[in-house]
Amino acid sequence: MLKINIIFFSLSILVAYNCSPSFSPPSLEVIWENKGNVTTSDGKTSHTATFTLINRGKQILNSSWAMHWNQAPRYVLSTEGPADIRNINGDFYKMTPATDFSLKPGDSISISYTSGDWLIKESDAPLGVYLEYTHNGKTETVPVKSYTIRPFTENNQYTRSPEDMEPFPDASYLYNQYAGFQENKEGFPFLPAPESWKKGDGEVILGKTCSISLEDASLESRANYLKSELKNRFGIEATIGNQSGDDITLGISAEKNISEAYTLSVKAPGSISIYGSDEAGVFYGIQSLLSLAVKADKEGCKIPVYDIQDKPAFGYRGLHIDVCRNFQNKETILRMIDMMARYKLNRMLFNLTEDEGWRIDIKGLPELTEVGARRGHLYRDSLCLPPAYGSGPDPADPASHGNGYYTREDFKEIITYARNRNIEVIPEINLPGHSRAAIRAMELRYQRLMKEGKKEAAEEFRLIDPADTSRYISAQGYNDNTACVCQGQVFHFFETVVDDIISMYKEANVPLRMFHTGGDEVPSTAWTGSPICKEFLKKHPEIKNTRNLQGMFFGQMEAALTSRGLATGAWEEAVMVFQDGGQWNANPTYANKQVYPYVWNSLWGNQDLGYRLANAGYPIVLCNVTNFYFDLAYSRDPREPGLYWGGFVDHYDAFSFIPYDLYQSVKADQMGRPFNPAVDFKNMERLSPSGKAKIAGLQAQLWSETVKGRSMLEYYYLPKLQAFAQRAWQGQPSWAGKDESEKQMDWRSFMHTLAKVEVPFMDSYREGYHYRIPPPGIKVIGGSVFMNSGFPGMEIRYTTDGTEPTKDSPLYNQPFQVPGNTTIKAAGFNITGRSGLSSTLKI
């Protein structure tokens, strides 16, 4: 029925055009410019921006139109010009012209507006701009095809406030940051660096064919993986058997008391053996072997002689991926899983539901994907969700990052692919907050069944209290994204979804050990205006207040998952108890159970939150914003995409994490203001010996508000992923609590290995990954221009006329001199000719 409605809608537009041959839709060229950030004397911040509208159509543009776009929620304070700008909900905005608006063809007009809070990134600009207009009594839309975001070039455009102390990464600053990289000529064998290794003389050559011997039949799948990788990467045809004298031997070691451990022995002229404490250990030994292998001159590969002993520090080494705000297709997820396997990560938290998208097919509830997996202007008819994050007006556009979901077969393929690479996929269904997609979908279901006279069926999965008058604004700017947990159908909905996802794991023959319930960012005033919840609290005075209704609902979810043999994961808010005075403390109810809080909040005086939960008996996963939020921008450069509400995160921040002394992991707050640990963290809770044993592991997060498509996704997580993997595998760094020089030596060795071993791998594997190439450093020393790279040894090309470098620009190989009043631009280039952001130095 939904497809028929869409076809009818499309035909209506076509007929309208054919009946009015002289009519043409409005055509605007739009230019948007950030005019800068302002801080008033009372400390309030705002920014001003301007839209320039140019009529490129053939007719006078009057007031019969509106313009829509998405932009990070910042509430409009005032508008100047013949139009009004409003935030509708979330990140969805609308410009409505004044009744006397008139713009002749070729003419332009400017409309300025001021919004609260600062704005410093080009990725903060309006996206998905389109026009809504009326023709022949019908509302139609047309994308703005000519849209320009003016570059941010002035200090007040990329400085948040006078308190902004975050260093600006100009060319000279970058040069100083990279200067020490040249001091380390040796690195590790690969990343993450193994626990111990000894390099010998010589190498083993694997030619056009080789043989793999199995000492344990359970390793057949691991041998098949190795066989496939040798074929795909080096053209080697491997056979699997159990013959003496085989090139590669795989076996289970007698030492089985340590999970995921392995030894790798490469001996010249032709003996390679991998012994793991379990199948996972053998798989990681295979990954290390493949990391050592390089293509031979003629055919096959060569592997240097090594003896390696290795094991992980943490049993949980995870990566979270949000595919809801912006969708990523199955192939992109499989590519990411391959990269996780390379760096020995073993958990993938799959965030499948959010306010802006529901991304998995559920039997019996088709509306979840028919409505929740589509975004567009048809939202007014409840046929889809509204545009978000620049997804545009067309809910049927396959190129829109707002549209898409995983079929059951897609999902089963993903979890099977991951299992074959020793990665557990943990599904996340977010309740009760972040539930707008599910709420909208179930409301459409309710309305449809009520029209059919099926009241009982209609109410079965309804997620709201229709009489709720609660007023709240969620973290993403929504006022209607929280399910009403005081009515049984919300829990029934949860169980129905969980059971169907469990069935997919069973059909794929993939074990499921944990389910993640979300639970983050429930607005503090949710349910305060709900008659249903008021009555519920009267019957249950022990809950005390509406803030603890989330904890009550979490208890129901935890019991349901426990009865199904599953551990329960949740963001930390779900296991907190809120007191009337505003304090929040660990809920003792679920401590020392199979309940795993994922602790993201390392800001605003909550740096000790993870330790408090661990000391209280919870097994925790540390997900610190300040080190592991990969969606945060690499730097303050306005060209670097990403969010920055929690500061800026690059691969050095992930590398610098100290699991057992968080107070040394972060040197400054999100504004770049340095901490004094002895003062700022003096009264915070320290990790107890029992709490230390409760740290299950680490996880990096990839939220996707600003991530559009595969290339951007890979740019965001590479090379941050390698640095995270180093810390997740090695655990507490050897330099923790020691002189800074030891940390810098380790960092330089890491960067040398990243540049010499991992960058070539990313350039070649699976047709190449779109990792971030750092902008070069440039500095004038003694009258000569010096340059260096954030990836030691990477090619730098430059210009001296202010134009952007290309792969044909001069190659930097030694310092040079230029006359005064010269603008130098330089960029790094990989072996495929792709470049990163440029650096500029004016002399």
Secondary structure, DSSP 4 states (H G I P E B T S, - for coil): -HHHHHHHHHHHHHHHHHH-TT-----EEEEEEEEEEEE-TTS-EEEEEEEEEEE-SSS-B-SSEEEEEE-----EEEEESSEEEEEEETTEEEEEE-TT--B-TT-EEEEEEEEES----GGGS-EEEEEEEEETTEEEEEE--EEEEPP--SHHHH---TT--SPP--HHHHHHHHGGGGG-----SSSSPPSEEEEEEEEEEE-SEEEEEESSGGGHHHHHHHHHHHHHHH--EEEEE--TT-SEEEEE-S--SSTT-EEEEEETTTEEEEEESSHHHHHHHHHHHHHH-EE-SSSSEEEEEEEEEE--S-SEEEEEEE-SSS---HHHHHHHHHHHHHTT--EEEEE-EETTEE-B--TT-THHHHTTT-BSGGGGGTSSBPP-TT--S-TT-TT-TT---B-HHHHHHHHHHHHTTT-EEEEE---SSS-HHHHHHHHHHHHHHHHTT-HHHHHTT--S-TT-------TTS-SS----TTSHHHHHHHHHHHHHHHHHHHHHT----EEE-------TTTTTT-HHHHHHHHH-GGG-SGGGHHHHHHHHHHHHHHHTT-EEEEEGGGGEEE-TTS-EEE-GGGTTSSEEEEE---STT-TTHHHHHHHTT--EEE--HHHHBTTB-SSS-TTS-SB-TT----HHHHHT--TT-GGGT-SB-TTSPBP-HHHHTTTSPPPPHHHHTTEEEEEEEE--TT--HHHHHHHHHTTHHHHHHHHHHH-S-TTTTS-HHHHHHHHHHHHHHIIIIIHHHHHHGGG---PPPPPPEEEEETTEEEEE-SSTT-EEEEESBSPPP-TTSPBP-S-B---SS-EEEEEEE-TTS-B---EEEE-
